[in-house]
């Protein structure tokens, strides 16, 4: 079965993808803006953080810059949609494609190693913890802070205006909400979170790679949908908790699938398993209701 | 006060579907006036309301609200002066948000929104007071999702939301048309009560000539993107639907063939 290291590793990446799921919740659910920019902003965050860390910057400062870079990428997507009237999905694909070149330019090569550099994790290794527990502890703190900040924001006047923009834009305009500005802000924050996830991922994995963004959107969506199936997202707080729970469950499921020798699965089957898990997460809640209906009907 | 002067707007200009919706529409509504607007399908009623709200920008003409020229301003920049209730009961509220969150959105209409908590304790008394005036028991359901309410209840809340903060004009776009007769009567009664109590300036579009004469203190009829007649005061008193039709035919020298105008 799963070794201790694999278990902690799954939780560690799960926490990082929890941040991605926050971002995807913001764009897909709150703003109803299907945004694929994340496949580019995840490696963008990693690239910016990695290059600045190699340059000798403070790793937290470098991570902050990664967040800003992610936000800028999101703002570009949103502006393409709001100002130039390009379909939201297409606008995000354009930014995503452009970011591939941008990321190569930033790094100057396809990947940058960070193994010997000082990262945000370095000081935490002095604690009396096993090496595979350290990232989990730090990322729990980061995800918790992000969750609280996002939750408070969604409950604020501006956050409420953003939720109204996604739910009923015509009503939002009639209430004096600048819906275009809300979309730009929301998609920027969303990609800022994904940039943060990319920066942390590069630092915990010890490298930034230009291809590391492939499929991030699907994993994020899988986490979001899976989480919603487990934790009913009836309030903002529950929806945010669902993101983290979904991401961790997803990574654990992947880890179990790859570790279960009798299944004969290998690392290259990852994307296939992802597709199957996403399908299950979408279909299962419906199956559950229909079974429940059948049970209550037979009782009556 | 709101005044529209010579508004012109053509949809699909230069295409085979070219449709001149407003053809020199002019109307001035004075402070405290409650004007009802009638007209057949395609007369330009909804376009006129959309033009006043900013949802569509006119090709030419001028819209002045309280001495400010708003002709070129988008909807959200006019929202502080222009309040609105839509025809679709689902359009005026957000079903995914709670009743109190919807009201909190409305209480900041046209104002800056910051990072402080949206649903504030000091709003609660005002929210409960105005909801209890509906006699629907909604004051006890502030935390319920809007989507749990019926169409009529949602339209009543939309109306409250539109009157929660002061406005220069309240636009009502056939806001009872999608409701069953009993609920429509309730929402209409609520409308006249709120307009009277708060001395609001209002423009109500309606499909029913009867309704147009029963409420408000002035009636305007639109036809082909223009005002064809405008009656108030003594001329309007005791007027019946058939008198309106007679007036219309006299003005235009036309037969009214739109059944929807005769019904209701």
Interface residues (C-beta under 8 A of the other chain):
Chain A: X153 X155 X156 X157 X158 X159 X160 X161 X163 X164 X167 X168 X170 X171 X172 X173 X174 X175 X176 X177 X178 X179
Chain B: X53 X54 X55 X74 X75 X76 X77 X79 X80 X83 X84 X86 X91 X92 X93 X94 X95 X96 X97 X101 X104 X105 X106 X108 X109 X110 X111 X113 X114 X115 X116 X117 X118 X119
